[in-house]
Amino acid sequence: MAPRPHWLFGDQLGPSFLDPRHGGPDAHAPVVMIEARSVLRRRRFHRAKAHLVLSAMRHRAAELGDRVTYLRTETYAEGLEQFLGRPPSRRPGTRGGGGGAGEHGGARRSGERPTGARLTVRHPTSRRARDFAGALEGVEVLPAKGFLVSHDDFAEWAGRGTGRSLRLEGFYRWVRERHDLLMDGDEPAGGRWNLDHENREPPPRGRETLGIRGPWQPREDAIDEEVRHDLDRWERDGDISFVGRDGPRRFPATRREALSALRHFVTHRLPDFGHHEDALLAADPVMSHSLLSAPLNLGLLDPAECVERAEQAYRAGDAPLNSVEGFVRQIAGWREYVWHLYWHFGEDYRHRNALRHTTPLPEWFLDLDADAVTANCLSTVLAQVRDTGWTHHIPRLMVLGSRALQDGWDPAAVTDWFHRCFVDGYDWVMLPNVVGMSQYADGGLMTTKPYTSGGAYINRMSDLCGPCAYRPAQHTGDRACPYTTGYWAFLHRHRTRLAANHRTARAVKGLDRLKDLRELLDTNAQRGDTAP
C-alpha cells in the first residue's frame, strides 16, 4: 500500500514529526505544507514573528526537497483543494470541527486507521486548527508530538483523587518521577524538588550586564531574504499589516540552527542561568536566558533532548543544580503544564473574566509605542518587544501583564496581544499564561493568587527605577509610581475577593494602613488610559 501523504503544520518542523514510529505518519510519506495568507490577515502579528515562522517553514521545505509539496494559498482549505485535486469535505455531523473528531480533536489511538483515510496530520496545537483538521473527511489526526506528556497520561494524573488540585508543583514532581529527570533513585537530585529560592536574586549591583557570553546568533541566507522581500511587498501593497520592527533574525529557523543554539546555551550560559533568572537589566535584556522557547514551539527542538542535555551538564559538574533545576522546571514543568491545561480547561476557558475587566487596550500599547511611555520599566520592556518580539518571563508577567491587570484591561484582548507580539506566542502558550497566570481571569483555577506588585518589586529586581521619572515608594503626586498606585488601586477595587484569599489577605489589610489612600486612588484615576 502506498504511503498516505502527510500534512505538516508550521510549528511541526522537526524530524520527530515525520517519524513513522509510535503512531506517526506512514513511512516515506509525501509531505504537503501550506503557507496560508489568511493566518497573517487575521491578526496584526509582529514582523519578527512572521519572518521567523515563514523562514522556518520555507527552510524545512528546502530540506525535504522533492518529498514536499509547498503551497502558498489564501487558506488551508484552498491548499488542500490544490493538493487533493478536489475541495476537502467535512465528516457527517461536524460543524467546522470538533464533533465526531475524538476527545483531543480527532487524535486516535495508535493503530486505529480510519477507513478511507487519504491524508494524515499530527494533532495541531490550536483548537481552531484541530477542529478544522478533525472535521475533514479522509483525514486522520495522529497523536500530538513535541511534548513529554501525552494527553492520556495527563488525564490520568489530573484524574487522581476527587477534587484534585491542578497546581504546577504536583504536576512537575510527577513529570520528574515519571521521566526520571534530575532524580537520584526515588529522591530529587540534591534532596529538594524546588530551588526557586536560590533563583530569585536581584541583578548584581553596579553592573549593566551579567558579563557572560552572549546568546547564539543565526546567519541569514537567501530564504530569509526572500521572506523579507515578501513581507515588505505585502505590507507595501496594504495586503497585510504588521506591528513591531524588522531586524536581523535572532532565533533558529532550522533543526541544525536549533541544535547549535541548544549546545551554545548548555555550554556557555546554563551555568549562570539560575541565580538571576528573575532579574532585569536594561542593557542586558536576555540575561542568561536560553532563547529556546521559539525553536521549541516551532518543533525544531524536542523538550526531552533539552532537559536531558541540561541534566548531563549537571551530572558532569559543568552546571550547578539550581541552574539546571530552574531550566528543567521551565520546560518539563511549566511548558508541559500550560500545554495540557490549554486542552483540559476547554474552549470556554478563553472567555473567563472572573475580575470583570473590560477596558480596551490603549493605542500606545497596541502599537508598541515605547516612546510614548514615561515609566522607565514599561518603556524599556515595550521597546524590547517592539524591536525583537521577545522579552523574558518576568518582564512579561510583572511589567506588561501587571500593567494590564492593574488597569483592568480585557483579558481576551491581552491574550491576543501576547499571541501576536511574541515570536514564541501561540494560542496554547498564551491562553493559560495570560488568562490564568497573568490576568487571574480564571479566578484561581491555575494559580493561587493574582501576580502583580508595586514599584518596590521592580526596584529590587532591576536597575530600571533609578533613572525613572517616577519614584517606586511614592504614592501620590506627579512622581508617584504608576505600578505602586496601580497595585493599591487593584487591591482596593477587588478588596472583597482578595480579602477572602489567604495568599492576598495580608496585602489587603495594608489598605487600612494607607493614610493617603483616597489621594492615591485619585492619582491613579487621573492617568486614565494615557501612557504612564
N, C-alpha and C positions, 0 to 999 in steps of 0.2 A: 504494500500500500504506500502510495506517495505521501510524503510528509505534508501536513497541512500548513499553510502559511501562518506566520505569527505576527501580530500587530504589536509594535514596540512603542510605548509612550516615551515622551521626552524626559521623564525622570526615572527611566528604567534602562540606563545606558551602560551599565557594567556587564561583564561577561556572564555573571551568575544568572542574569535574567533570561539568557538563551540556553542555559544548562538543561538538557533533557531529563536529568535525574530528579527524583523527589517531586514528581508532579509537574515538571517543566514542559516546555513545548516539544514537539516532535523533533527527533534528531535531524540535523541538517535542514531544518525548516526554512523555506524562503521567508524573508522579513519584509514587512511594509512599515514605513514610518510616514507620518502625516504632519506636516507643518501647517496648522490651521490658523489662518489670519484672524479668524473671529475671536480666538483666545486673547489676542492683543487688543482687539477692539472693545472687548467687554469691560476692561479696566485700564486705567491710566497707569501703566506699570513704570517702574524705574527703568531708565535707559540701560543702566548697567545690568539689570536683571534680564531684560530682553536680549541683550547682547550675549550674556553668558549662556542662557538656555538655547538660543539658536545656534551659537557656536558649538556647544556640546553636542547638539543633535546632528549638525552637519559633519562634525568630526567623526561621530560614530558611524554615520552613513558612509563616509570615505573609508573607514576601517573595514566595513562589511563588504564594500566593493559590489561585485555583481550579485551578491546574495540579497541585497536590499533593493526595494523599490521605494524611492524617496519622492513623496508627492507634496507639492505646495498648492494648497487649495483654500477656499474660504472657510469650510467647515470640515469636521471629521466625517460627516455623512457624505459629503461630496468626494472626499478622498477615498472612502470605502467603495463608493459607487464606481469611481475610476478603476480601482484595483480589482473589484469583483466583476465589473462589467455589467452591473445592474444595481439599482437602488437597494440599500440594505432594508430588510423588512423586520418588523417587530414580532416578537413572540405573541401568540394569542393571550389576551388578558393583561398585557402590560401597557402602561401609560407613561412613556418616557423613561422607563426603567423601574427597578425595584421589584415590582410584582412578579412572582414566579421565578426570581433570579437567585434565590438562595439567601441564607441569613446574612452572608457577607458579600452581597452584590453579585451573586452568580458564581462565586467561587465554589467549585465542587470538590469533594474529597478525591484525593489522588486515585486514579484508576477508573473513575466514573466518566466515561466518554459519552456525551450525548449523541443520540442517533442523528446522523446527517451534519455534524459539526464540520464546517468548512474553514474555520479560522479560529485561532487561539489568541488569547491575550492574558497577560498577567493581571491580577487584581489591581485596578487603578488606585491611586492614592487619594482621590477626591470622590465624594458622594456623587457629584454631577457626572463625572466620567464613568464611575462604576455603574450607575443606574443606566446610563446610555448603552454601555457595552453589554451589561447584563440583560437588557431587554431585546437585544438583536437576535433574530432567528439565525441559527447556524454558527453562532459564536460561543466558544467555550471559554469561560473565565477561569483561569488557573489560580492556584493559591498565591497569596501575596509573597513577595520576596523583598529582601533588603532590611529585614528586622530579625532580632534574635528570638523573639517570642511569637508563636503562631496565634491566630485568633482563637483556636480551640484551647490552647494552653492558657491563654489569658482568661478565657471564660471559666476554665477550671479553677484558676486562682481566685477570680472575683466571686465565684460561687461558693467558696468555702465558708460554711457557717451562715447563720441568719443575721442579716443586717451588717454584714462585713463592711468595715471601713475601707474605702479605696484610696488610702493615703500612699504617697510615694515611698515612704520609708519601708513599709512592709513589702511592697512590690519589689523594691530594689534589693532587699535582702533575699527574697525568693529567687530573683533572677541570678544573683551571685551564687547561691547554693545550687540552683538547677544547672547552671553552666560552668560551675567550678571556677569562678572568676575571683582572683585575689583571695583564695581560700587556703588555709593550712589545715588539711583534714576537714573536720566539721566546724572549724572556727575561722572567723575572718582573719586575714593576714594582719599581724600586729595586735590582734586581740580586740579590735574595735571595728564596727561597721562604718562608722561615720566620723570623718576627720574634718568636718566643716569648721570647727572652732579654730583649727590651725590655718584655715584658708580664708580668713577674713581680716587680714592685716591691712592697715591703710598703706598708701604708697610711701616709699622711703622718703624721709624729709630731705629737702634741699636738692632733689634730683628731678630733672624734667623727663627722664626716661628710665626704664629699668636697666638699661645698659646691656641688654642681651642681644644675641644675634637676631636679625630681623626675620620676618616670615618668608617662606618660599615665594618666588615670583615667576610667573609664566612668561614665555616669549610668544608674542602674537605671530600669526602666519597669514597666508593668503586667505584662508577660510575666515579668519577674524576680519580681514579687510573687506571681504565680500559681505559679511554680516553688517559691518558698519556702513557700507555703501547702501545696503537695502534699508537699514533703519533711517539713514539720512533722507533717502528718497521718499519713504512712506511719510515721514514727518513733514518734509518739504511740500509734498503733494496734499497735505491735510488729511491723509488717509488714516493715520494713527497718531495719537498724541502720547508723549512720554513725560515723566517727571524726573527730576534729578539730572546730574551732569554726566556726560560721556567722559571716558577716560580710558587709559590702558586697562585691559582685563587683568584682574587681580586674583582670580580663582581658577582652579583647574577645569579644563574642558574635555580632557581625555583621561582614560584609565592610567596611562603612563604618567601624565602630569599629577594625577591624584596620588599615585603611589610615591612619587617624588616628594610631594608636599607632606605626606604622612611620615616618610623617613626623616625628612628635614625637621619636622616638629618633634618627633620622638628623640632624635639625636641631640638637637641643639636647643630646644625650647621647653620640652616637657619637664626637665629638672627644676626649672624656675616657675612652673605654672601655678603651683598650689598656693603659696603664702599670699600673693597679691591678686588672687583670682577675682575678687570683688572690688578691686581698687580702680580708680580712674586717674589718668594723667592727660592733660590737654595736648601735650606734644607727643604722646605715645598711645594713640587710641587702641592699638592692637594689644599692647602689653605683652603677655606671654601666651595669649590665647592661640588655639590651633588653626583657626580659619578653615576647619574641615567640615563644618556644617553644610556648606554649599555642595561640595562633591559627594558627601554622604546622601544628601537629599536629591541629587541627580542620579543616584545609583552607581556612581563611579567607584565608590568605596563600600565595602561591606562592614557593618558595625563589628562583626566578630574579629576581623583582622585588625581593626583599630584598637580594640581593648586588649587583644592578645599581644600585640606589639608593645603596648604600654606596660603590660604585666611582665613581659620579657625584660624590659628595661629595669623594672624594679628588682626582679629576681637576679639580674646580672650586677646589681649595685650601681646602675647608671642613672637612676632617678629615685628620689625619695618617695616613701609610701604616701605621704599626704598629697603630693602632686599627682601620682598615679591614681589614687583613690578618687580624687576630685574629677579627673578626666573620665575614669570609668563610670562614675556616678552620672556625668553628663550624658553619656552615650547609652550605657546599659541600663541606667536608671531613668533619667528624665526623658530622653528621646523615645525610648520604648513605651514609657508610661503615657506620654502625650499621644502617640500613635494609637494606642489601644483605647484610651478614653474618647478619642475622636469618634470611634465606631461604637463604643459601648454606650455612650450617653445618647446617641441617636440624633436625628436631624433637628428635632425641636431644641436641642441644646444651643444652636446658634441664635435663637430668638430669646434666650434668657436675658432678663434685665431686672434682677432682684432689687436693685437700688433705684430703679425707675429713672435712670439717667437718659435724657433725650436731647441734650444740647448738641447742635450740629458742630462738626469740626470747623474751626476758623480757617479762612483762606490762607493765612500765612503758614499754617501747619500743613494744609493740603499741598501747597506749592513748595514745601521745604525751604521757606524763605528765612534762613537763619539770620540774615542781615536785619530783619525786622524785629528781632528779639533782643531785649536788653539783658535779661538774666544770662550770665556767662555760661552756666552749666547747660542750659537748654539751647542756647545759640551754638555752643561748641558741638554738642551731640547732634543737633539737627544738621549742622554743616557736614558732619561725618556721614550721616545718612545721605544727604544731598550729593556728596562727592563720590561715595563708594558703594552705597546701598547696603552698608553693614555698620554695626557697632555691637559691642559685646553685651552680655545678658544684663549687667547691672544698669548701664545707661538705658537699655530698653525698658527695664522694669521700673527703676527708681527715678528716672528723669522724664522719659517720654510717657510711659504708662502712668506714672504718678501724676503728671500734669493733667492727663485725660481724666483720671479718676477724681482728682480734687475739683476739677472744673465741671464734672458731671456730663462729659461727652457721651454720646450714644455709643454703647459698646459694639454694636454691629458695624458702625462706621469706623470705629477704632480698629476693629479686626480687619476690615477691608484695607485700611491704610497700611497696617503692618504687612499684610499679604502682598500688596502692590510694591511697597517701597524697600523691601529687603531681598537680597539676592537668594537667601535661603528660605524665603517665605512661601509656604504652600497652605492650602486650606487646612490640611490635617495638622500642620505645625501651629498655625496662628489661632485657630478657633479655640482649642483648650488653653493655650498660653495667654490669650487676651481675655476671653470671656471668663475663664476660671481663675488663672493666676494673677493677671494684671488688673482687671477691672472688677473682680469679685461679683460679676454679674450673675453667676450661678448660685449665689447666696451661701457658698461654702461647700458645695459638692466636691470640689477639688482641693481647696486649701482651707486652713483653719481660721484665717483672718484676711482682711484686705492688706495688701502690701503697698504702703505709702508712708511718707515721713516728712518732717520739716527740713529746713536747710541745714540743721545740725548734722544729720547723717551724711549729706553730700559734702559738707565741710570736713568731716572726719575722714571720709573715704576718698577724697580727691584733692587736687590743687586748684580747683575751679572757682572757689569762693573768694580767694584773695583779691584778684583784680576786678571782681564783680561790682557793679554799681549798687547792689543790694547787700544788706548785712544779714547773715543767717539767723542771728539771735534777735533781730529787731521785728517787732510785731506790728507797728503802726508807723504812719508817715511815709514820706517819699522813698525812704531807703529800706522799707520793710520787705523782707524776702518773700516773693510770691509762693515759694514752697512752704514757708513757715505759716503764713496766713492761710494758704490753701489747706494745709494739714488740719489746722484747728477748725476752719470752716467746715471741712468734711466731717470731722468728728461731731461738730455741733449739728450739722444737717441730719446725720444718721445716729443721733445720740441714743435713741431708744433701742435700736437694733444692736448697736455696738456695745452698749452697757450690759446687754444680756450675754455677750460672748466673753468667756473668761480670758481669752487672749487679748482682748481690747478694752476690757472694763477698767483697768487701771489708767489707761490713757484717757478714757472718757472722764474719769474723775478729775483729771488735770484741768478740765474746763472750769471747774469750780474755783480753782486757784488763780485763774487769769483775771486780774483786776481790770484789765483793759479789753475784755472780750468783745464788748459792743463796738468799741472803736476798731478793734482788729477786724471784725466782720464787715464793718463799713469800708475799711481799707481794701479788703479783698473784693468786695462787691463793686467798688469803683473801677476796678480793672475791666470788668465786663469781658468781652471777647477780644480785647486788644492784646497784642503780644506782650507778655510780661517782661 
